[in-house]
Amino acid sequence: MSESPSDTAMMTADEAAAWLREVGGELYRTPPSYGDGRAWVAVVRAPAVRGHSGPLIVALGGSMQEATATAAQQWHQLWRKRGVLH
């Protein structure tokens, strides 16, 4: 991954969708029946380490970009912390 966490803070909708595809993530939105407080939920698996799958990252946001940027920031933090090399 070449993006740094600061790069993900200003994702466009296209960049958010591309990043989710790249890491195998999913994006969900709460149903309209929940009222005006609809939220976006980005779900991604953190980078694997030594053959073990990483933890699940679930990030909420008021927009798809916000939810995805939050997930990306967490993903990049784990990436750096684990020292995963690709």
BELRACOR-V707750 format. One record per residue. N is the residue number from 1. PSI is psi in whole degrees, 0 to 359 (NA if undefined). Layout:
BEGIN
N&PSI ; N&PSI
END
This chain:
BEGIN
1&128 ; 2&344 ; 3&140 ; 4&164 ; 5&325 ; 6&330 ; 7&328 ; 8&343 ; 9&336 ; 10&41 ; 11&141 ; 12&170 ; 13&320 ; 14&318 ; 15&321 ; 16&315 ; 17&319 ; 18&318 ; 19&317 ; 20&318 ; 21&316 ; 22&321 ; 23&4 ; 24&30 ; 25&172 ; 26&154 ; 27&134 ; 28&161 ; 29&137 ; 30&149 ; 31&157 ; 32&335 ; 33&348 ; 34&3 ; 35&201 ; 36&346 ; 37&37 ; 38&143 ; 39&156 ; 40&144 ; 41&120 ; 42&131 ; 43&122 ; 44&155 ; 45&131 ; 46&161 ; 47&140 ; 48&151 ; 49&124 ; 50&46 ; 51&356 ; 52&133 ; 53&147 ; 54&171 ; 55&161 ; 56&133 ; 57&125 ; 58&117 ; 59&135 ; 60&154 ; 61&163 ; 62&345 ; 63&165 ; 64&324 ; 65&319 ; 66&314 ; 67&317 ; 68&319 ; 69&320 ; 70&316 ; 71&318 ; 72&320 ; 73&315 ; 74&318 ; 75&314 ; 76&324 ; 77&315 ; 78&323 ; 79&310 ; 80&318 ; 81&321 ; 82&345 ; 83&35 ; 84&130 ; 85&131 ; 86&NA
END
